[in-house]
Structures are given as structure tokens and as C-alpha cells.
Amino acid sequence: MDIGVLLPTGTAQWGPADDPRELIAFGRYAERSGFSSLFANDSLLSPRIEALTMLAALAPVTETVTLGTAALMP
């Protein structure tokens, strides 16, 4: 069974004083823990770290997980 993780990129999880680079460590930890995919989403209702930028930051530091968008606003 493949189980993925939705990255907590919203401002509810990350405030101005937090370092978004911690999400990269979170993604690497999820991969080492056996999760098969990492997803980032977008929203018109609440600010968040931009999904494609987040996935681009994870691409060079992960090896086996599938990266994808849960929702992406054009």
C-alpha cells in the first residue's frame, strides 16, 4: 500500500518567525519513514508556501518519493 503525506505549508502551521526550510527536513524524514509520496497544495483562502517552489526544493534532496500537487491554482 502506498501512503503519501500532505506537507503542512499553510500559515496555520508556519508563521513569520518559522523557517520554511524545516519543511525540507520534514519531507526527508517522511521519505525515510517509508511514505511513498509528498504533496503540496495551493489555496485562494489562506496564504501558504507556493506549491511548485516547495516541490522544487524537495526534488534534489529526495530519492524515492513521488512529488505532486494536491491542488494548484493557475
C-alpha positions in Angstrom: 0.0 0.0 0.0 1.3 3.5 -0.9 0.7 6.2 1.6 1.5 9.9 1.0 1.9 13.0 3.1 0.4 16.4 2.5 3.1 18.9 3.5 2.0 21.5 6.1 2.7 24.6 4.0 -0.1 26.9 5.3 0.4 29.8 7.6 -1.6 28.0 10.2 1.5 25.7 10.5 4.2 28.2 9.6 4.4 31.8 10.9 6.7 34.6 10.0 9.3 33.6 12.6 9.5 30.0 11.4 11.9 28.8 8.8 10.2 27.1 5.8 13.4 25.1 5.1 12.3 22.9 8.0 9.7 21.5 5.5 12.6 20.1 3.6 13.8 18.2 6.7 10.1 17.1 7.2 9.9 15.8 3.6 13.2 13.9 4.0 12.0 12.4 7.3 8.7 11.3 5.7 10.7 9.6 2.9 13.0 7.8 5.4 9.9 6.8 7.3 8.5 4.9 4.3 5.9 7.3 2.9 5.7 6.9 -0.9 4.7 10.5 -1.9 4.8 14.1 -0.8 2.1 16.6 -1.9 2.0 20.4 -1.6 -1.3 22.2 -2.1 -2.4 25.7 -3.1 -5.3 27.8 -1.8 -7.0 31.0 -2.6 -8.3 31.3 1.0 -5.2 31.3 3.1 -1.6 32.2 2.4 0.9 29.3 2.2 4.3 28.5 0.8 3.9 28.2 -3.0 3.4 24.6 -4.0 5.7 24.3 -7.0 8.6 26.1 -5.2 8.2 23.7 -2.3 8.3 20.7 -4.6 11.3 22.1 -6.5 13.2 22.5 -3.1 12.4 18.8 -2.3 13.3 17.4 -5.7 17.1 17.4 -5.2 17.1 16.1 -1.7 14.7 13.2 -2.0 15.2 10.0 -4.0 12.3 7.6 -3.9 9.1 9.6 -3.1 6.7 10.8 -5.8 6.2 14.6 -5.6 2.9 16.1 -6.6 0.4 18.9 -6.1 -2.8 18.2 -4.2 -4.4 21.4 -5.6 -2.8 24.1 -7.9 -4.4 27.4 -8.7 -3.4 28.8 -12.1 
